[in-house]
Amino acid sequence: MTTLVWIVLPYLCLAVFVAGHVWRWRHDQFGWTTHTSQVLENRILRLGSPLFHLGALGVVGGHAMGLLVPASVTEWLGLSEHAYHLIAVWGGTVTGLMLMVGLVLLIIRRMVNGRIRAVTTRMDKVLYAALAVMVTLGMIATVGVNLVGGGYDYRETIAVWFRGIFWFQPDSGLMTGAPLVYQLHAIGGFLFLALWPFTRLVHVWSVPLAYLWRPYVVYRARRRPAPAPSPSPDQVRDAAREPAARR
């Protein structure tokens, strides 16, 4: 069971993540979009969307730093374990709260607005439910365990196991002693990756980088008066009838 959960499941979810994106791009390019509903409601979106996206960027950055950067590297850079702990806990708490508040606002927006609710798909509902579970587990781990509780050094266990997956040397024993909330958060994270290609989250990979090197659009001012508009067919017909009427 340990091998299935901590070795087989991660690789299976990563395979679905990659293959799902390839399938989505080949068969549903028109659906590769945010499906924005800004034209239907903008008052709640104006607050909820920036909170959600900024919070998500902070949370992803914090996870990348905690899971991908070994403790020996931060120590070599002169960042003590205590300083790292303060940055990780308080940074994770602030960005996690931003993400949670933004997500709640976006969910409320889809529930109370009939037009938004009408364009909400079944996969949107699954996505919002998965996000809610992941954010809740993450906040419990950050605030409940590390801020209020006694703390847990995940960089010595979970981070090592996570990096081992990409080196094809995952040590499942490192996860067996982790707190339950961390285990659920890790499992949920990989299941979330498997869900990703089939949701609107694919728009993350559609950053308009071409704008960085496309040629400038040159606007020139008019130096001559604008030409008169061409007459419409009705005007031409009426003008042709006027001489005949005078006769």
Backbone hydrogen bonds, N-H to C=O, Kabsch-Sander energy under -0.5 kcal/mol:
donor,donor_aa,acceptor,acceptor_aa,energy
5,V,1,M,-2.3
6,W,2,T,-2.5
7,I,3,T,-1.6
8,V,3,T,-2.3
9,L,4,L,-2.4
11,Y,7,I,-1.4
12,L,8,V,-2.4
13,C,9,L,-2.6
14,L,10,P,-2.3
15,A,11,Y,-2.1
16,V,12,L,-2.1
17,F,13,C,-2.2
18,V,14,L,-2.2
19,A,15,A,-2.8
20,G,16,V,-2.6
21,H,17,F,-1.3
22,V,18,V,-1.9
23,W,19,A,-2.6
24,R,20,G,-2.6
25,W,21,H,-2.3
26,R,22,V,-2.0
27,H,23,W,-2.1
28,D,24,R,-2.2
31,G,28,D,-0.6
32,W,29,Q,-1.1
33,T,31,G,-2.1
40,L,37,S,-1.2
41,E,37,S,-1.3
46,R,42,N,-1.9
47,L,44,I,-1.0
48,G,44,I,-3.0
49,S,45,L,-2.2
51,L,47,L,-1.5
52,F,48,G,-2.5
53,H,49,S,-2.7
54,L,50,P,-2.6
55,G,51,L,-2.1
56,A,52,F,-2.3
57,L,53,H,-2.3
58,G,54,L,-2.1
59,V,55,G,-2.5
60,V,56,A,-2.8
61,G,57,L,-2.4
62,G,58,G,-2.3
63,H,59,V,-2.5
64,A,60,V,-2.5
65,M,61,G,-2.2
66,G,62,G,-2.5
67,L,63,H,-2.7
68,L,64,A,-2.1
69,V,64,A,-0.6
69,V,65,M,-1.0
73,V,70,P,-0.8
74,T,70,P,-1.4
75,E,71,A,-2.1
76,W,72,S,-1.9
77,L,73,V,-1.8
78,G,75,E,-1.4
79,L,74,T,-2.7
80,S,78,G,-0.7
84,Y,80,S,-2.6
85,H,81,E,-2.3
86,L,82,H,-2.1
87,I,83,A,-2.4
88,A,84,Y,-3.0
89,V,85,H,-2.7
90,W,86,L,-2.3
91,G,87,I,-2.1
92,G,88,A,-2.2
93,T,89,V,-2.2
94,V,90,W,-2.4
95,T,91,G,-2.4
96,G,92,G,-2.0
97,L,93,T,-2.2
98,M,94,V,-2.2
99,L,95,T,-2.4
100,M,96,G,-2.5
101,V,97,L,-2.9
102,G,98,M,-2.5
103,L,99,L,-2.3
104,V,100,M,-2.5
105,L,101,V,-2.3
106,L,102,G,-2.1
107,I,103,L,-2.3
108,I,104,V,-2.8
109,R,105,L,-2.4
110,R,106,L,-1.5
111,M,107,I,-1.3
112,V,108,I,-2.7
113,N,109,R,-1.3
114,G,112,V,-0.7
117,R,113,N,-2.6
118,A,114,G,-1.8
119,V,115,R,-0.9
119,V,116,I,-0.5
120,T,117,R,-0.8
121,T,119,V,-0.5
125,K,121,T,-1.6
126,V,122,R,-1.9
127,L,123,M,-2.5
128,Y,124,D,-2.6
129,A,125,K,-2.1
130,A,126,V,-2.5
131,L,127,L,-2.6
132,A,128,Y,-2.3
133,V,129,A,-2.1
134,M,130,A,-2.5
135,V,131,L,-2.8
136,T,132,A,-2.2
137,L,133,V,-2.4
138,G,134,M,-2.3
139,M,135,V,-2.4
140,I,136,T,-2.1
141,A,137,L,-2.3
142,T,138,G,-2.4
143,V,139,M,-2.8
144,G,139,M,-0.9
144,G,140,I,-0.6
145,V,140,I,-1.4
146,N,141,A,-1.3
147,L,142,T,-1.1
148,V,143,V,-3.1
149,G,143,V,-0.5
149,G,144,G,-0.7
151,G,145,V,-2.3
154,Y,152,Y,-1.4
156,E,153,D,-1.0
157,T,154,Y,-0.8
159,A,154,Y,-2.5
161,W,157,T,-2.5
162,F,158,I,-2.7
163,R,159,A,-2.4
164,G,160,V,-1.8
165,I,161,W,-1.0
165,I,162,F,-0.7
166,F,162,F,-0.8
167,W,163,R,-0.9
168,F,165,I,-0.9
169,Q,164,G,-3.4
172,S,170,P,-0.8
174,L,171,D,-1.5
175,M,172,S,-1.3
176,T,172,S,-0.7
177,G,173,G,-0.6
178,A,175,M,-1.0
182,Y,179,P,-0.6
183,Q,179,P,-2.0
184,L,180,L,-2.8
185,H,181,V,-1.9
186,A,182,Y,-2.3
187,I,183,Q,-2.5
188,G,184,L,-2.8
189,G,185,H,-2.0
190,F,186,A,-1.7
191,L,187,I,-2.2
192,F,188,G,-2.2
193,L,189,G,-1.6
194,A,190,F,-1.7
195,L,191,L,-1.5
196,W,192,F,-1.7
198,F,195,L,-1.7
199,T,196,W,-1.9
202,V,199,T,-1.1
203,H,200,R,-1.8
204,V,201,L,-2.0
205,W,202,V,-1.6
206,S,203,H,-1.5
209,L,207,V,-2.8
211,Y,208,P,-1.4
212,L,209,L,-2.1
213,W,210,A,-1.0
214,R,210,A,-1.0
218,V,216,Y,-0.7
219,Y,217,V,-0.5
236,V,232,S,-2.0
237,R,233,P,-2.3
238,D,234,D,-2.5
239,A,235,Q,-2.2
240,A,236,V,-1.7
241,R,237,R,-1.4
242,E,238,D,-1.2
244,A,240,A,-0.6
245,A,241,R,-2.2
246,R,242,E,-1.7
247,R,243,P,-1.2
